[in-house]
Amino acid sequence: MNKLSSEKILVGGLQPLTMIDFPGRLASVIFTQGCNLRCRFCYNRTLLGDKAAAPLTWESVIAFLRDRQGFIEGVVFSGGEPCLQPGILDALREIRELGFDAALHTNGFFPDIVEQALRERLLQFIAVDFKAPFAKYQQITRQPVDQPAYERLAEMLVSSGIKHEYRTTVHPGLLSDSDVMQMADWLGEKKISNYAIQKFKYGEALDSSLPPVNTGCLQPATIFKLRSRFTGFTLRSDDTVVDNLKKAA
């Protein structure tokens, strides 16, 4: 295949090692540059625009991964929004040719890209951000949601059988327990069985007016209900493992 040029995929960062972002795999994370949303709680704000502060060439990323063949097992495409990249499918193909499994973290706005990747069996895991109840999407992401496209993606993931997870970042000032349960109802209707709640990270958010969350992001009763609804429920509120991996790498 023709080698992918850096003009077709903009890389804003690289995390050498993760044991969280690709379940069951020791992986590296490629952070693509650019996003179609402006989520108020976003902590990757340096990846939102079209230009990276310290961009990486695709060639340097591939060289990094070649050096780790036989050590890492997978590569995660995160962002930003990877599906915005014109070369995302070619990038996935090249990663697979190197012998790595591939994962995608996406906001769910690009079902056509995901469909093609699934058709070619380029992905082994997909994580989808579920930002809010659909009626509150624009308030939180500053963009309206294409609900039919989002629903199509959910149905596609379930029917394909690919391992997947939906995840929601919770700040009590943005999402109430009732909001989260409404979202859980929708996931249940779509037969999604894996759901993760992520606690808001203070100090790095796009909306600097959001205060820190010093207690649990949801009531214990809500957590109990979520655990009973999803066979794969995860509560992520401690970044110690992630921080330690970054230091080690």
Secondary structure by P-SEA (a helix, b strand, c coil): ccccccccccccccccccccccccccbbbbbbcccccccccccccccccccccbbbbaaaaaaaaaaacccccbbbbbccccccccaaaaaaaaaaaabbbbbbbcccccaaaaaaaaaaccccbbbbbbcccccccccccccccaaaaaaaaaaaaaaacccbbbbbbbbcccccaaaaaaaaaaaaaacccbbbbbcccccccccccccccccccccaaaaaaaaacccbbbbbccaaaaaaaaaac
